[in-house]
Amino acid sequence: MKYNYASRMAGLNGTATREIFKLLGDPEIISFAGGNPAIQCLPTARVKEICDEITSRPDFARVLQYGLTAGFPELRKQLCEYVKTADIYDASVENVLVISGGQQGIDLVLKTFINPGDVVLVENPTYLAVLQLISSYEGVAKGVDESGEGLDLNDLEKKIIKYKPKLLYCVPTFSNPTGRTYSAENRKKIAEITAKYGVVVIEDDPYSKLRFKGEPVPSMKSMDKAGNVIFISSFSKILSPGNRTGVAVAAPEIIRKMEICKQGTDLHTPNLSQMITYEYLKRGYLEEDLKKAVVLYGRKKKIMSDAISKYMPSEFNCTDPDGGLFIWGYFPEKIDTVNIFPEAIARKVAYINGSVFFADGSGRNYMRLNYSYASDEQIEEGIHRLGDLFKEKIAGLR
């Protein structure tokens, strides 16, 4: 049978990380491709303790029943306290929506605002799944150049004037894929420029708690004077990706629209996931566990950075992040990480090629490397394999 799909499905493929996961059934492959938190950082004992208590309560049936789309009231109040760690001090429950992971929050914002043909500005490069989401709503993604401080403010204003975008999407802290962080002044200027032109900002914040070096920077939402910034934070990297919980903070009118969209998507975030997150935060476990996680990730990042210096060709340039999960690098333009990827898989090592992070499909000489999931020994060996492969390719250009 020939299926008559919606026109928006044309050219819409699975994200690179999801597709690569299908190749990684081979346990011998060392993967730097995903963004998984380290197994050691998943609080299995804590979650078991919490679940045992929840299931023994007299009102446990409440967890198995339908819930409010906006989220458990207890969790929403708790999240008003949680976002104070991002310097957001004026949030009330009317500003807060519980979401099924940060990615659902992004999806709900796009669903709320984007009509076919509307432009969304994104970092260049940006989180690859956002490009897929924009396409799914038949929007058009346009990249904004970087500067040493964050977004290039001149390029941002120029593209706002040229394209009249509905939204700007950015990851200001330990950006995916680059690992870079915007300065406080850059965030302030972005908030001012977007407010001036009536552009809504999606501030995606999945990584800021994973800082192992340097001082925290206030969120862009904390600098929002016009109500045009939507702050989205996920617990996927700091509690559990499988728990699928996150929070959106925005003006009450926006939250209400997102809530209506969520009703048609999944009715509400699973009650058990919400209760686990609530108890985990209420008991202070997050603060305790983060102290261990940042030490672990800082060590893994150093192992990868040292291995890159030791094994990768001198032509490879990369970032040196102060937190998060990724190192971002590039080769001379004649090195094509897309075409070379099958050879890397043959050598039992995987990465994400850079082109999937650019709105225009450029960046074929870039690559993203994740250091959180592989073991210390695998990081060393995997970078060694990649170094040998790319040294061969560069030698072939001479």
Backbone hydrogen bonds, N-H to C=O, Kabsch-Sander energy under -0.5 kcal/mol:
donor,donor_aa,acceptor,acceptor_aa,energy
3,Y,1,M,-0.6
5,Y,3,Y,-1.1
9,M,6,A,-1.9
10,A,7,S,-1.6
12,L,9,M,-2.0
13,N,11,G,-0.7
19,E,15,T,-2.3
20,I,16,A,-2.5
21,F,17,T,-1.9
22,K,18,R,-0.7
22,K,19,E,-0.8
23,L,20,I,-1.7
24,L,20,I,-0.7
24,L,21,F,-0.8
26,D,23,L,-0.8
29,I,26,D,-1.8
30,I,348,K,-2.5
31,S,29,I,-0.6
32,F,30,I,-0.6
32,F,350,A,-2.4
41,C,38,A,-1.6
42,L,39,I,-1.5
44,T,42,L,-2.4
47,V,43,P,-2.7
48,K,44,T,-2.3
49,E,45,A,-2.3
50,I,46,R,-2.5
51,C,47,V,-2.9
52,D,48,K,-2.7
53,E,49,E,-1.8
54,I,50,I,-2.7
55,T,51,C,-2.7
56,S,52,D,-0.7
56,S,53,E,-0.6
57,R,53,E,-0.5
57,R,54,I,-1.2
60,F,57,R,-1.5
62,R,59,D,-2.0
63,V,60,F,-1.5
64,L,60,F,-0.8
65,Q,61,A,-0.8
65,Q,62,R,-0.7
71,G,68,L,-0.8
76,R,72,F,-2.4
77,K,73,P,-2.3
78,Q,74,E,-2.0
79,L,75,L,-2.7
80,C,76,R,-1.4
81,E,77,K,-1.1
82,Y,78,Q,-2.2
83,V,79,L,-2.4
84,K,81,E,-1.2
85,T,82,Y,-2.0
86,A,83,V,-1.6
87,D,84,K,-1.9
88,I,83,V,-1.9
89,Y,87,D,-0.9
95,N,92,S,-2.1
96,V,93,V,-1.1
97,L,248,A,-2.2
98,V,70,A,-2.3
99,I,246,G,-2.2
101,G,99,I,-1.8
104,Q,101,G,-0.7
105,G,101,G,-1.2
106,I,102,G,-1.9
107,D,103,Q,-2.3
108,L,104,Q,-2.8
109,V,105,G,-1.9
110,L,106,I,-2.4
111,K,107,D,-2.7
112,T,108,L,-1.8
113,F,109,V,-2.0
114,I,110,L,-2.7
117,G,138,E,-3.3
118,D,115,N,-2.3
120,V,140,V,-2.8
121,L,167,L,-2.7
122,V,142,K,-2.4
123,E,169,Y,-0.8
124,N,144,V,-1.4
126,T,357,F,-3.0
130,V,127,Y,-1.1
131,L,127,Y,-0.9
132,Q,128,L,-1.2
133,L,129,A,-2.4
134,I,130,V,-2.8
135,S,131,L,-1.9
136,S,132,Q,-2.0
137,Y,133,L,-1.1
137,Y,134,I,-0.7
138,E,135,S,-2.0
139,G,134,I,-2.7
140,V,118,D,-2.8
142,K,120,V,-2.1
144,V,122,V,-2.6
147,S,150,G,-3.1
150,G,147,S,-0.7
152,D,145,D,-2.7
153,L,151,L,-0.8
156,L,152,D,-2.5
157,E,153,L,-2.4
158,K,154,N,-2.4
159,K,155,D,-2.4
160,I,156,L,-2.0
161,I,157,E,-2.3
162,K,158,K,-2.2
163,Y,159,K,-2.7
164,K,160,I,-2.0
166,K,119,V,-2.1
167,L,119,V,-1.0
168,L,200,V,-2.2
169,Y,121,L,-3.0
170,C,202,I,-2.3
174,F,172,P,-0.6
175,S,180,R,-3.0
179,G,175,S,-4.2
182,Y,172,P,-3.0
183,S,149,E,-2.8
187,R,183,S,-2.0
188,K,184,A,-2.2
189,K,185,E,-2.3
190,I,186,N,-2.3
191,A,187,R,-2.5
192,E,188,K,-2.0
193,I,189,K,-3.0
194,T,190,I,-2.6
195,A,191,A,-1.7
196,K,192,E,-2.2
197,Y,193,I,-1.5
198,G,194,T,-0.6
198,G,195,A,-0.8
199,V,194,T,-2.8
200,V,166,K,-2.1
201,V,228,N,-2.9
202,I,168,L,-3.2
203,E,201,V,-0.7
203,E,230,I,-3.1
204,D,170,C,-2.7
204,D,202,I,-0.9
205,D,203,E,-0.5
205,D,232,I,-3.2
210,L,207,Y,-2.5
211,R,209,K,-0.6
212,F,210,L,-0.6
212,F,322,D,-1.9
213,K,322,D,-1.2
219,S,86,A,-1.2
223,M,220,M,-1.7
224,D,221,K,-1.5
225,K,223,M,-0.6
230,I,201,V,-3.5
231,F,229,V,-0.6
231,F,249,V,-2.7
232,I,203,E,-2.8
232,I,230,I,-0.5
233,S,247,V,-2.6
234,S,205,D,-0.5
235,F,245,T,-2.3
239,L,235,F,-2.1
240,S,235,F,-1.6
243,N,240,S,-0.6
244,R,240,S,-0.5
244,R,241,P,-0.8
246,G,99,I,-1.7
247,V,233,S,-3.0
248,A,97,L,-2.4
249,V,231,F,-2.9
250,A,95,N,-1.9
254,I,251,A,-0.7
255,I,251,A,-2.4
256,R,252,P,-2.3
257,K,253,E,-1.7
258,M,254,I,-2.7
259,E,255,I,-2.4
260,I,256,R,-2.0
261,C,257,K,-2.1
262,K,258,M,-2.4
263,Q,259,E,-1.9
264,G,260,I,-1.0
265,T,262,K,-1.1
266,D,262,K,-2.4
267,L,262,K,-1.2
268,H,266,D,-3.5
274,Q,270,P,-2.1
275,M,271,N,-2.6
276,I,272,L,-2.4
277,T,273,S,-2.3
278,Y,274,Q,-2.6
279,E,275,M,-2.6
280,Y,276,I,-2.5
281,L,277,T,-2.2
282,K,278,Y,-2.9
283,R,279,E,-2.3
284,G,281,L,-1.5
285,Y,280,Y,-1.5
286,L,280,Y,-0.8
288,E,284,G,-1.2
289,D,285,Y,-2.9
290,L,286,L,-2.6
291,K,287,E,-1.3
292,K,288,E,-0.9
293,A,289,D,-2.3
294,V,290,L,-2.7
295,V,291,K,-1.0
296,L,292,K,-2.1
297,Y,293,A,-2.9
298,G,294,V,-2.1
299,R,295,V,-2.0
300,K,296,L,-2.4
301,K,297,Y,-2.7
302,K,298,G,-1.8
303,I,299,R,-2.2
304,M,300,K,-2.3
305,S,301,K,-2.8
306,D,302,K,-2.8
307,A,303,I,-2.2
308,I,304,M,-2.6
309,S,305,S,-2.1
310,K,306,D,-1.8
311,Y,307,A,-3.1
312,M,307,A,-0.6
312,M,308,I,-1.4
316,F,313,P,-2.1
317,N,315,E,-0.6
317,N,330,Y,-2.3
319,T,328,W,-2.2
324,G,210,L,-1.9
327,I,369,L,-2.7
328,W,178,T,-0.6
329,G,367,M,-2.4
330,Y,317,N,-2.5
331,F,365,N,-2.3
335,I,332,P,-2.3
336,D,334,K,-0.7
337,T,335,I,-0.8
337,T,364,R,-3.1
338,V,364,R,-0.6
340,I,336,D,-1.8
341,F,337,T,-0.8
343,E,340,I,-1.0
344,A,340,I,-1.6
345,I,341,F,-2.4
346,A,342,P,-2.0
347,R,343,E,-1.1
347,R,344,A,-0.5
348,K,345,I,-1.9
349,V,344,A,-1.8
350,A,30,I,-2.4
352,I,368,R,-1.8
353,N,351,Y,-0.5
354,G,366,Y,-2.6
356,V,353,N,-0.8
357,F,354,G,-1.9
358,F,355,S,-1.3
361,G,358,F,-1.6
366,Y,363,G,-1.8
367,M,329,G,-2.3
368,R,352,I,-2.7
369,L,327,I,-3.0
370,N,32,F,-1.9
371,Y,325,L,-1.6
372,S,325,L,-0.6
379,I,375,S,-2.5
380,E,376,D,-1.8
381,E,377,E,-2.5
382,G,378,Q,-3.4
383,I,379,I,-2.2
384,H,380,E,-1.7
385,R,381,E,-2.3
386,L,382,G,-2.3
387,G,383,I,-2.9
388,D,384,H,-2.3
389,L,385,R,-2.2
390,F,386,L,-2.8
391,K,387,G,-2.1
392,E,388,D,-1.8
393,K,389,L,-1.8
394,I,390,F,-2.4
395,A,391,K,-2.3
396,G,392,E,-1.6
397,L,394,I,-1.1
398,R,395,A,-1.1
